[in-house]
């Protein structure tokens, strides 16, 4: 279920940016990318110790390939998405792991903040060929806010309140 949710969100974000342009990426960041970066943390827990890096790379690649297959004109967006999500995913995974002794919502939102920063710089710069400070700032704020809301929802639906992991 989480894999399908992740893929649907990334494909919807990529295709809408390809169609509407850079300014829709801020809305997408709140709705779709906030969901993706939060879902990635749930998958991190399920896949930890079970080829985590390979599965995450395959998931990111699948989202980009699906975007390109559904709209061949979205090639640049799909490639930018792949690179940005790979970089953001690596940062997210490291921070999430370093925060493993923190409560779940703190881990999720802490790692989301770092991955949102990385993704917000890399994606629009590659997708649109230049650094766009307004888009970067808007995406970052939207991803952090969207990620927080998605974390609350996913916590309620899937995670429930868990105890702080033991050291």
C-alpha positions in Angstrom: 0.0 0.0 0.0 2.7 2.5 1.0 4.7 1.7 -2.2 1.7 2.4 -4.4 0.9 5.6 -2.5 4.6 6.7 -2.9 4.6 6.0 -6.6 1.2 7.6 -7.3 2.3 10.8 -5.5 5.6 11.1 -7.3 4.1 10.4 -10.7 1.4 13.0 -10.1 3.9 15.5 -8.9 6.2 15.0 -11.9 3.5 15.0 -14.5 1.8 18.1 -13.2 5.1 20.0 -13.1 5.8 18.9 -16.6 2.4 20.2 -17.7 2.0 23.4 -15.5 5.6 24.5 -14.9 7.7 25.5 -11.9 5.1 27.3 -9.8 2.9 24.3 -9.4 5.9 22.5 -7.8 5.2 24.5 -4.6 1.6 23.1 -4.4 3.0 19.6 -5.3 5.6 19.9 -2.6 2.9 20.3 0.0 0.5 17.7 -1.3 2.7 15.0 -2.9 6.3 15.4 -1.9 5.5 15.9 1.7 3.7 12.5 1.4 6.6 10.9 -0.4 9.3 12.0 2.1 7.1 10.8 5.0 6.2 7.5 3.3 9.9 6.9 2.7 10.5 6.9 6.4 7.8 4.3 6.9 9.4 2.2 4.2 12.8 2.8 5.8 11.6 1.0 9.0 10.0 -1.9 7.1 13.1 -2.4 4.9 15.9 -1.7 7.4 18.3 -4.6 7.3 16.6 -6.0 4.2 18.4 -4.3 1.3 17.2 -0.8 2.3 19.4 1.1 -0.1 18.7 -1.1 -3.1 14.9 -1.0 -2.5 14.9 2.8 -2.0 16.9 3.3 -5.2 14.6 1.0 -7.1 11.5 2.8 -5.8 12.9 6.2 -6.8 13.9 4.9 -10.2 10.4 3.4 -10.7 8.7 6.7 -10.0 10.9 8.5 -12.5 10.5 5.8 -15.2 6.7 5.7 -14.7 6.6 9.5 -15.1 8.6 9.3 -18.3 6.6 6.4 -19.7 3.3 8.2 -19.1 4.6 11.4 -20.6 7.7 11.3 -22.8 7.9 15.1 -22.7 8.5 14.8 -18.9 11.9 13.4 -19.4 13.9 16.3 -17.9 11.4 16.4 -15.0 11.7 12.7 -14.4 15.5 12.8 -14.5 15.6 15.8 -12.1 13.2 14.0 -9.9 15.3 10.9 -9.8 18.5 12.8 -8.9 16.8 15.0 -6.4 15.0 12.1 -4.7 18.2 10.0 -4.7 20.2 12.8 -3.0 17.3 13.7 -0.6 16.7 10.0 0.1 20.3 9.5 1.1 20.2 12.5 3.4 16.9 11.4 4.8 18.1 7.9 5.5 21.2 9.0 7.3 19.4 11.5 9.5 16.5 9.1 10.2 19.1 6.5 11.3 21.0 9.0 13.5 17.7 9.9 15.2 16.7 6.3 15.7 16.5 6.8 19.5 14.0 9.7 19.2 10.2 9.3 19.1 8.8 8.4 15.7 7.3 11.8 14.9 10.5 13.6 15.8 12.6 11.2 13.6 10.2 11.6 10.7 10.0 15.4 10.8 13.7 15.8 11.5 14.7 13.7 8.5 11.9 15.3 6.4 13.4 18.7 7.1 16.8 17.7 5.8 15.5 15.8 2.8 13.2 18.7 2.0 16.1 21.1 1.9 18.2 18.9 -0.4 15.3 18.1 -2.7 14.2 21.8 -2.9 17.5 22.9 -4.2 18.3 20.0 -6.5 15.0 19.4 -8.2 14.1 22.9 -9.5 17.7 23.6 -10.4 17.9 20.5 -12.6 14.3 20.5 -13.9 14.3 24.2 -15.0 18.0 24.7 -15.6 18.7 27.4 -13.1 18.6 28.2 -9.4 15.2 29.7 -8.6 15.4 31.0 -5.0 11.6 31.7 -4.7 10.7 28.3 -5.9 13.4 26.7 -3.6 12.1 28.6 -0.6 8.4 27.9 -1.4 9.1 24.2 -2.0 11.1 23.8 1.2 8.4 25.4 3.4 5.6 23.4 1.6 7.5 20.1 2.0 8.2 20.6 5.7 4.6 21.6 6.3 3.1 18.9 4.1 5.5 16.3 5.6 4.4 17.3 9.1 0.7 16.9 8.2 1.3 13.6 6.4 3.3 12.4 9.4 0.4 13.1 11.7 -2.0 11.3 9.4 0.2 8.3 8.7 0.9 8.1 12.5 -2.8 7.9 13.1 -3.5 5.4 10.3 -0.5 3.1 10.3 2.0 3.8 13.0 0.0 4.6 16.1 1.8 6.0 19.0 4.9 4.0 19.6 7.3 4.2 22.5 10.8 5.7 22.1 13.1 2.9 20.9 15.4 1.6 23.6 19.1 2.3 23.3 
